[in-house]
Amino acid sequence: MALTLYKKKRSFKDTPEPTGGKANGGELHFVVQKHDATRLHYDFRLEMEGVLKSWAVPKGPSLNPEDKRLAMMVEDHPYDYKDFEGIIPEGNYGAGTVIVWDEGTYEPLEPTGDKAKDEKALLKQLKSGSVKINMHGHKLKGEFALVHLKNGKDDNAWLLIKHRDKYAKETDVTKKDKSVVTGKTITQTEKTSTNIWGSNRAAKKSAFQKAEETTGKTTKKAAAITAASAKTAVKKKPAPKRPA
């Protein structure tokens, strides 16, 4: 998938989500974002072809090889999305709070040491419907597989499975619920985040506009205050004192 579908679903004058970005460095990167949208889920993203191939994992990744987690493939996301953490305003696609639950680098099980060659091998695996990787994250380590469920009903359904290796365990890794970037939970991020992607763009906006983007709506109280201020300016009279 190209970024056409990603951009089609979003209005970038309203959402803080990134629009692009260019891959760099000699390693392939991954990110897993915890996303409290209509339903809480985890977005599993692998760098390939300069974008992030993406899957929505309702229950989140598991370190237990017995767990076969459903992963629904979604549209490609821009490379810069790997750093996105904040709030997608109400009224926008995927509205809700996002944290970087895990991040790191990855490679195929038989790496060549050459990024371009490794990426070519991974794209071949992706096309075949069986992607096997070695992950180097804060929470996700070792071998994992993404297996396409070719059942004819839902072509974007995959399974995310942990291989049996020294990092496999039965404990629930999703209990580690904090961002690896800020150390905050989803709830804490929702209450305190002022992170709007593109600080230059955000700086040009008024405090009123920033509040609108963060909450997804303009409160009646704010509108009333704005109207009262405009009326006072026209009459050139001091505003009446409000009762305590």
Sequence and secondary structure as in RCSB ss.txt:
>XXXX:A:sequence
MALTLYKKKRSFKDTPEPTGGKANGGELHFVVQKHDATRLHYDFRLEMEGVLKSWAVPKGPSLNPEDKRLAMMVE
DHPYDYKDFEGIIPEGNYGAGTVIVWDEGTYEPLEPTGDKAKDEKALLKQLKSGSVKINMHGHKLKGEFALVHLK
NGKDDNAWLLIKHRDKYAKETDVTKKDKSVVTGKTITQTEKTSTNIWGSNRAAKKSAFQKAEETTGKTTKKAAAI
TAASAKTAVKKKPAPKRPA
>XXXX:A:secstr
  SHHHHHT  TTT          SSSEEEEEEEEESSSEEEEEEEEETTEEEEEEETT   S TT EEEEEEEE
EEEGGGGG  EEE TTSTT EEEEEEEEEEEEESS  S HHHHHHHHHHHHHHTEEEEEEEESS EEEEEEEE  
 SS TTEEEEEE SSTT  SS GGG  S TTT   HHHHHHH    S HHHHHTS HHHHHHHHHSS  HHHHHH
HHHHHHHHHHT        
